[in-house]
Amino acid sequence: MGRMDGEMQRIAIMQEYGWTYEQFQNTPHYVIALIIEKMKRDRKRQELASKKT
């Protein structure tokens, strides 16, 4: 998937959690930051797993 800019991160989060734009906007910034960090770690874990096989 590669690096995502801010707009693509918003869309990915909204899609993953089934949120509307308003729900995204009303979510505290620290929660969004945690979700982004989790997405990065999950992606890295997937990349490492695919290299092992």
ZADO-1210 file (C-alpha; in nm, 4 decimals, padded with zeros to 6 digits):
<atoms>
<atom x="00.0000" y="00.0000" z="00.0000" code="MET" pos="1"/>
<atom x="00.2908" y="00.2318" z="00.0589" code="GLY" pos="2"/>
<atom x="00.2872" y="00.5629" z="00.2376" code="ARG" pos="3"/>
<atom x="-00.0452" y="00.7400" z="00.2712" code="MET" pos="4"/>
<atom x="-00.0960" y="01.1113" z="00.2886" code="ASP" pos="5"/>
<atom x="-00.3399" y="01.2616" z="00.5400" code="GLY" pos="6"/>
<atom x="-00.6412" y="01.2455" z="00.3105" code="GLU" pos="7"/>
<atom x="-00.5848" y="00.8807" z="00.2264" code="MET" pos="8"/>
<atom x="-00.5348" y="00.7987" z="00.5951" code="GLN" pos="9"/>
<atom x="-00.8719" y="00.9586" z="00.6742" code="ARG" pos="10"/>
<atom x="-01.0439" y="00.7614" z="00.4016" code="ILE" pos="11"/>
<atom x="-00.8762" y="00.4353" z="00.5089" code="ALA" pos="12"/>
<atom x="-00.9823" y="00.4863" z="00.8709" code="ILE" pos="13"/>
<atom x="-01.3377" y="00.5787" z="00.7762" code="MET" pos="14"/>
<atom x="-01.3595" y="00.2731" z="00.5499" code="GLN" pos="15"/>
<atom x="-01.2059" y="00.0359" z="00.8061" code="GLU" pos="16"/>
<atom x="-01.4323" y="00.1476" z="01.0908" code="TYR" pos="17"/>
<atom x="-01.7424" y="00.2279" z="00.8873" code="GLY" pos="18"/>
<atom x="-01.7370" y="00.5888" z="01.0074" code="TRP" pos="19"/>
<atom x="-01.8957" y="00.8887" z="00.8439" code="THR" pos="20"/>
<atom x="-01.6907" y="01.2043" z="00.7994" code="TYR" pos="21"/>
<atom x="-01.8674" y="01.3541" z="01.1012" code="GLU" pos="22"/>
<atom x="-01.7810" y="01.0535" z="01.3172" code="GLN" pos="23"/>
<atom x="-01.4199" y="01.0826" z="01.2097" code="PHE" pos="24"/>
<atom x="-01.4162" y="01.4548" z="01.2891" code="GLN" pos="25"/>
<atom x="-01.5678" y="01.3932" z="01.6328" code="ASN" pos="26"/>
<atom x="-01.3092" y="01.1307" z="01.7265" code="THR" pos="27"/>
<atom x="-01.0357" y="01.2650" z="01.9566" code="PRO" pos="28"/>
<atom x="-00.7038" y="01.3299" z="01.7837" code="HIS" pos="29"/>
<atom x="-00.5149" y="01.0912" z="02.0117" code="TYR" pos="30"/>
<atom x="-00.7472" y="00.8057" z="01.9062" code="VAL" pos="31"/>
<atom x="-00.6864" y="00.8801" z="01.5383" code="ILE" pos="32"/>
<atom x="-00.3108" y="00.8883" z="01.6066" code="ALA" pos="33"/>
<atom x="-00.3315" y="00.5477" z="01.7771" code="LEU" pos="34"/>
<atom x="-00.5292" y="00.4023" z="01.4859" code="ILE" pos="35"/>
<atom x="-00.2704" y="00.5317" z="01.2371" code="ILE" pos="36"/>
<atom x="00.0120" y="00.3825" z="01.4438" code="GLU" pos="37"/>
<atom x="-00.1726" y="00.0495" z="01.4597" code="LYS" pos="38"/>
<atom x="-00.2236" y="00.0525" z="01.0826" code="MET" pos="39"/>
<atom x="00.1495" y="00.1140" z="01.0317" code="LYS" pos="40"/>
<atom x="00.2468" y="-00.1670" z="01.2677" code="ARG" pos="41"/>
<atom x="-00.0018" y="-00.4084" z="01.1124" code="ASP" pos="42"/>
<atom x="00.1299" y="-00.3270" z="00.7648" code="ARG" pos="43"/>
<atom x="00.4901" y="-00.3784" z="00.8808" code="LYS" pos="44"/>
<atom x="00.3961" y="-00.7114" z="01.0434" code="ARG" pos="45"/>
<atom x="00.2314" y="-00.8248" z="00.7182" code="GLN" pos="46"/>
<atom x="00.5388" y="-00.7233" z="00.5170" code="GLU" pos="47"/>
<atom x="00.7690" y="-00.9191" z="00.7488" code="LEU" pos="48"/>
<atom x="00.5399" y="-01.2234" z="00.7412" code="ALA" pos="49"/>
<atom x="00.5289" y="-01.2225" z="00.3623" code="SER" pos="50"/>
<atom x="00.9094" y="-01.2118" z="00.3455" code="LYS" pos="51"/>
<atom x="00.9350" y="-01.5198" z="00.5662" code="LYS" pos="52"/>
<atom x="00.7291" y="-01.7328" z="00.3307" code="THR" pos="53"/>
</atoms>
